[in-house]
Amino acid sequence: MPFENEVVAVKLHMGEPRNKNHLRAEDVKKFIDLLKRMGCKPFLFDTTVSYPGKRNSVKGYLEVAALNGFTEDFMNCPVVIGDGEHEVVKGKLKYQVAKKLCGISVLVLTHVKGHPCSGIGAAIKNLGMGAMTKKTKSEIHGGGKPVYVGGCVLCGACVANCPIGVIKLDEKMRRPKPSLAECQGCSNCTIVCPQKALKPRIATFDFLLVEAAKAAILKFRKTYFVNFLKRMAKLCDCFDEPLEPVIPDIGILAGSDILAVEKATHDLIIKREGRDVFKELNKKSFAEQLKAAEEVFRKPSSKGRDTR
């Protein structure tokens, strides 16, 4: 890890009360101990969520974190929850990056799992959602919701590929009819439509999520990524219910290049199972996120340097 004698935020998801697939406090503590041996001053960090629940407030999130073992006494470092303070990076949206992460180095510890909006939730999602304010999190989901532009032939591809089943076909109007109130903005219907009759309101969920992750990284001093391919369930650690893993543990991946770590994560899951298991489970391919990441992270900056 490229850290030495500096303040380091350890960005992670500290779990829900009933879903025990999240990173274990004892595993995270090993990284805290290592950072301290490197002369660093680490602290654990995550942000409040935009939906109802205990993690919607700082007080509630700290209670959940403590329940899962993430206490200052056990971790031997502060546990910090961000809730509103931010710095802005402009892109398709005005991304509000948690202020506590800005200007310092960040160790990104990620539990890999399935996710209905992105197929797989890994390091990009850890930052693209977890390093943002509630406002930006909501705007990413809202920006990926479908808009009908015409040309529907009632083929039903959108209905068949909606991860949460909130699209119907309006035979009378000859067009898809998504329930936008229930829609999570995954953009999968806009991706799979052969007629391109649907488009995302701003950009695909995957693109906005990746752009948000890059916005966060641009605010960091240095970054290192560790993906845990363990206890991988169909759904995210945000679901407060017991979830059984759907594939055996694979191991841990680490590196300084987020795209390389994410690609290797996807490749190893497919190699282990012989198929794209999370696409089958969630109807959304993680390949869409990787394609967006290739475009966003490998695009030269205006200063002519690689923005990895």
C-alpha positions as CSV (number, residue, x, y, z in Angstrom):
1,M,0.0,0.0,0.0
2,P,1.4,3.4,-0.9
3,F,0.8,5.0,2.5
4,E,3.4,6.2,5.0
5,N,3.2,8.6,8.0
6,E,-0.1,10.1,6.9
7,V,-3.8,10.3,7.7
8,V,-5.7,7.5,5.9
9,A,-9.4,7.0,5.6
10,V,-10.5,3.4,5.4
11,K,-13.6,3.5,3.2
12,L,-15.9,0.6,3.8
13,H,-19.5,-0.6,4.3
14,M,-20.1,-1.6,8.0
15,G,-23.1,-3.7,7.3
16,E,-26.7,-4.0,8.5
17,P,-28.0,-5.6,11.7
18,R,-29.4,-8.9,10.2
19,N,-27.2,-9.3,7.0
20,K,-23.9,-10.7,8.1
21,N,-22.1,-11.0,4.8
22,H,-20.3,-7.6,5.2
23,L,-16.6,-7.3,6.0
24,R,-15.7,-8.7,9.5
25,A,-14.4,-6.2,12.0
26,E,-11.5,-8.5,12.8
27,D,-10.4,-8.6,9.2
28,V,-10.6,-4.8,8.9
29,K,-8.6,-4.4,12.1
30,K,-5.7,-6.2,10.5
31,F,-5.5,-3.3,8.0
32,I,-5.7,-0.8,10.8
33,D,-2.8,-2.4,12.6
34,L,-0.8,-2.5,9.4
35,L,-1.4,1.1,8.6
36,K,-0.3,2.0,12.1
37,R,2.9,0.1,11.7
38,M,3.4,2.2,8.6
39,G,3.2,5.3,10.7
40,C,-0.3,6.3,9.5
41,K,-3.3,7.6,11.4
42,P,-6.3,5.6,10.1
43,F,-10.0,6.1,10.7
44,L,-13.0,4.1,9.4
45,F,-15.4,6.0,7.2
46,D,-18.7,5.6,5.5
47,T,-21.7,7.9,4.6
48,T,-25.3,7.9,5.7
49,V,-27.8,6.3,3.2
50,S,-30.5,8.1,1.3
51,Y,-33.3,5.6,2.1
52,P,-35.1,4.9,5.4
53,G,-33.4,2.9,8.0
54,K,-31.0,3.2,10.9
55,R,-28.0,4.0,8.7
56,N,-29.9,7.1,7.4
57,S,-28.5,9.1,10.4
58,V,-25.1,9.4,11.9
59,K,-26.3,8.2,15.3
60,G,-28.2,5.3,13.8
61,Y,-25.2,4.2,11.6
62,L,-22.8,4.3,14.5
63,E,-25.2,2.1,16.5
64,V,-25.3,-0.4,13.6
65,A,-21.5,-0.2,13.2
66,A,-21.0,-1.0,16.9
67,L,-23.4,-3.9,16.7
68,N,-21.2,-5.3,13.9
69,G,-18.0,-4.9,15.9
70,F,-16.8,-1.6,14.5
71,T,-16.2,0.3,17.7
72,E,-13.4,2.8,18.4
73,D,-12.2,0.6,21.3
74,F,-11.9,-2.6,19.2
75,M,-10.6,-1.0,16.0
76,N,-8.3,1.2,17.9
77,C,-9.1,4.1,15.6
78,P,-12.0,6.6,15.1
79,V,-15.2,5.5,13.4
80,V,-16.5,8.5,11.3
81,I,-19.8,8.8,9.5
82,G,-20.3,11.5,6.9
83,D,-23.6,13.2,6.5
84,G,-23.8,16.2,4.2
85,E,-20.5,18.1,4.3
86,H,-19.0,17.9,0.8
87,E,-16.9,19.2,-2.0
88,V,-18.3,19.3,-5.6
89,V,-16.8,17.8,-8.7
90,K,-18.7,18.5,-12.0
91,G,-19.6,16.0,-14.6
92,K,-22.9,14.7,-15.8
93,L,-24.0,15.6,-12.3
94,K,-22.6,17.9,-9.7
95,Y,-21.1,15.1,-7.6
96,Q,-20.9,15.9,-3.9
97,V,-17.9,14.1,-2.5
98,A,-17.8,13.6,1.3
99,K,-15.6,16.3,2.7
100,K,-13.9,14.0,5.2
101,L,-12.3,12.1,2.3
102,C,-11.0,15.2,0.4
103,G,-7.3,15.9,0.4
104,I,-6.2,12.7,2.2
105,S,-5.3,9.2,1.2
106,V,-8.0,6.5,1.1
107,L,-7.8,2.7,1.5
108,V,-10.9,1.3,-0.2
109,L,-12.0,-2.0,1.4
110,T,-14.9,-3.6,-0.4
111,H,-17.0,-6.7,0.1
112,V,-18.0,-8.0,-3.3
113,K,-21.6,-9.1,-3.7
114,G,-24.5,-9.0,-6.2
115,H,-26.5,-5.9,-6.8
116,P,-29.8,-5.4,-8.7
117,C,-28.7,-2.1,-10.3
118,S,-25.2,-3.0,-11.3
119,G,-25.1,-6.8,-11.4
120,I,-22.2,-6.8,-8.9
121,G,-21.4,-4.2,-6.3
122,A,-17.6,-3.8,-5.8
123,A,-15.0,-1.0,-5.4
124,I,-16.6,1.4,-7.9
125,K,-19.9,1.2,-6.1
126,N,-18.1,1.6,-2.8
127,L,-17.0,5.0,-3.9
128,G,-19.6,6.0,-6.5
129,M,-22.3,5.6,-3.9
130,G,-20.5,5.4,-0.5
131,A,-18.3,8.4,-0.9
132,M,-21.2,10.6,-2.0
133,T,-23.9,12.6,-0.1
134,K,-27.5,11.5,0.0
135,K,-28.4,14.1,-2.6
136,T,-25.9,12.7,-5.2
137,K,-26.9,9.1,-4.4
138,S,-30.5,9.9,-5.2
139,E,-29.5,11.8,-8.3
140,I,-27.5,8.9,-9.7
141,H,-30.5,6.6,-9.3
142,G,-32.9,9.2,-10.7
143,G,-30.6,10.1,-13.6
144,G,-30.6,6.4,-14.8
145,K,-34.4,6.1,-14.9
146,P,-35.9,5.5,-18.4
147,V,-37.5,8.0,-20.7
148,Y,-39.6,6.8,-23.7
149,V,-38.4,8.3,-27.0
150,G,-40.6,6.3,-29.4
151,G,-40.3,3.2,-31.7
152,C,-41.5,0.5,-29.3
153,V,-42.5,-2.7,-31.1
154,L,-43.7,-4.5,-27.9
155,C,-41.0,-7.0,-28.0
156,G,-40.9,-7.3,-24.2
157,A,-37.1,-7.1,-23.8
158,C,-37.5,-4.4,-21.2
159,V,-40.0,-6.4,-19.2
160,A,-37.9,-9.6,-19.2
161,N,-34.8,-7.7,-18.1
162,C,-36.1,-5.5,-15.4
163,P,-34.3,-6.7,-12.2
164,I,-37.2,-5.7,-9.9
165,G,-40.1,-6.3,-12.3
166,V,-41.6,-2.8,-12.5
167,I,-42.1,-2.5,-16.3
168,K,-45.3,-3.5,-18.2
169,L,-46.2,-3.1,-21.8
170,D,-49.1,-0.8,-22.6
171,E,-50.8,-2.6,-25.5
172,K,-53.2,0.3,-26.2
173,M,-50.4,3.0,-26.3
174,R,-47.9,0.5,-27.8
175,R,-45.1,1.5,-25.5
176,P,-43.4,0.3,-22.3
177,K,-44.9,1.6,-19.1
178,P,-42.3,1.6,-16.2
179,S,-43.4,2.4,-12.7
180,L,-41.0,5.3,-12.2
181,A,-42.0,5.6,-8.5
182,E,-40.7,2.0,-7.9
183,C,-37.9,2.1,-10.5
184,Q,-34.4,2.1,-9.1
185,G,-32.9,3.6,-12.2
186,C,-30.6,0.7,-13.1
187,S,-30.9,1.6,-16.8
188,N,-31.0,-2.0,-17.8
189,C,-34.2,-1.5,-19.9
190,T,-32.4,1.3,-21.9
191,I,-29.4,-1.0,-22.5
192,V,-31.3,-4.1,-23.7
193,C,-34.0,-2.4,-25.8
194,P,-33.2,-3.5,-29.4
195,Q,-35.2,-0.5,-30.8
196,K,-33.5,2.0,-28.5
197,A,-37.1,3.2,-27.6
198,L,-35.9,4.0,-24.1
199,K,-33.0,6.2,-23.0
200,P,-31.8,7.2,-19.5
201,R,-32.9,10.5,-18.2
202,I,-29.3,11.8,-17.9
203,A,-27.0,8.8,-18.4
204,T,-26.9,5.1,-17.6
205,F,-26.7,4.2,-13.9
206,D,-23.4,2.6,-14.6
207,F,-21.9,5.7,-16.2
208,L,-23.1,8.0,-13.4
209,L,-21.8,5.6,-10.8
210,V,-18.4,5.3,-12.4
211,E,-18.2,9.1,-12.9
212,A,-19.0,9.6,-9.3
213,A,-16.2,7.1,-8.3
214,K,-13.7,9.0,-10.4
215,A,-14.9,12.3,-8.9
216,A,-14.1,10.9,-5.5
217,I,-10.7,9.6,-6.5
218,L,-9.8,13.0,-8.0
219,K,-10.3,14.4,-4.5
220,F,-8.1,11.9,-2.8
221,R,-4.4,12.2,-2.2
222,K,-3.5,8.5,-2.8
223,T,-5.7,5.4,-3.2
224,Y,-5.4,1.7,-2.8
225,F,-8.2,-0.9,-3.4
226,V,-8.8,-4.3,-1.7
227,N,-11.8,-6.5,-2.9
228,F,-12.9,-9.3,-0.7
229,L,-14.5,-12.1,-2.8
230,K,-16.1,-13.8,0.2
231,R,-19.6,-14.5,1.4
232,M,-21.0,-13.3,-2.0
233,A,-24.8,-13.2,-1.9
234,K,-27.2,-12.2,-4.7
235,L,-28.0,-8.9,-3.1
236,C,-26.1,-6.0,-1.5
237,D,-25.0,-5.6,2.1
238,C,-27.6,-2.8,2.3
239,F,-30.4,-5.4,2.5
240,D,-31.2,-5.8,6.2
241,E,-32.1,-9.5,6.0
242,P,-30.2,-12.8,6.2
243,L,-28.8,-13.6,2.7
244,E,-27.0,-16.9,1.9
245,P,-23.9,-16.8,-0.4
246,V,-24.6,-18.0,-3.9
247,I,-21.0,-19.0,-4.8
248,P,-18.0,-20.3,-2.8
249,D,-15.4,-17.9,-1.5
250,I,-12.6,-17.1,-4.0
251,G,-10.1,-14.8,-2.2
252,I,-8.9,-11.3,-1.9
253,L,-7.7,-9.0,-4.7
254,A,-5.7,-5.8,-4.2
255,G,-4.0,-3.1,-6.3
256,S,-3.7,0.6,-7.0
257,D,-5.7,0.5,-10.3
258,I,-9.4,0.4,-9.6
259,L,-10.3,-0.8,-13.1
260,A,-7.8,-3.6,-13.0
261,V,-9.1,-4.8,-9.6
262,E,-12.7,-4.7,-10.8
263,K,-12.0,-6.5,-14.1
264,A,-10.1,-9.2,-12.2
265,T,-13.0,-9.5,-9.8
266,H,-15.5,-10.1,-12.6
267,D,-13.1,-12.5,-14.4
268,L,-12.5,-14.7,-11.4
269,I,-16.2,-15.0,-10.6
270,I,-16.9,-16.1,-14.2
271,K,-13.9,-18.5,-14.1
272,R,-15.0,-20.0,-10.8
273,E,-18.6,-20.6,-11.9
274,G,-18.2,-21.1,-15.6
275,R,-20.8,-18.5,-16.3
276,D,-21.8,-14.9,-15.5
277,V,-23.7,-16.0,-12.4
278,F,-24.6,-12.5,-11.1
279,K,-26.0,-11.5,-14.5
280,E,-28.2,-14.6,-14.4
281,L,-29.4,-13.7,-10.8
282,N,-29.8,-9.9,-11.2
283,K,-30.5,-9.6,-15.0
284,K,-27.9,-6.9,-15.2
285,S,-24.3,-7.5,-16.4
286,F,-21.3,-6.0,-14.5
287,A,-19.8,-5.7,-17.9
288,E,-21.8,-2.5,-18.5
289,Q,-20.1,-0.9,-15.5
290,L,-16.7,-2.1,-16.7
291,K,-17.4,-0.6,-20.1
292,A,-18.3,2.7,-18.6
293,A,-15.2,2.5,-16.3
294,E,-13.0,1.9,-19.3
295,E,-14.3,5.1,-20.9
296,V,-14.2,7.2,-17.8
297,F,-10.9,6.1,-16.1
298,R,-8.8,5.6,-19.2
299,K,-9.9,8.9,-20.8
300,P,-7.0,11.4,-20.8
301,S,-7.6,14.5,-18.7
302,S,-7.5,18.0,-20.1
303,K,-3.9,18.3,-18.9
304,G,-3.0,15.4,-21.2
305,R,-2.3,12.8,-18.5
306,D,-3.9,9.6,-17.6
307,T,-6.5,10.1,-14.9
308,R,-6.3,6.6,-13.4
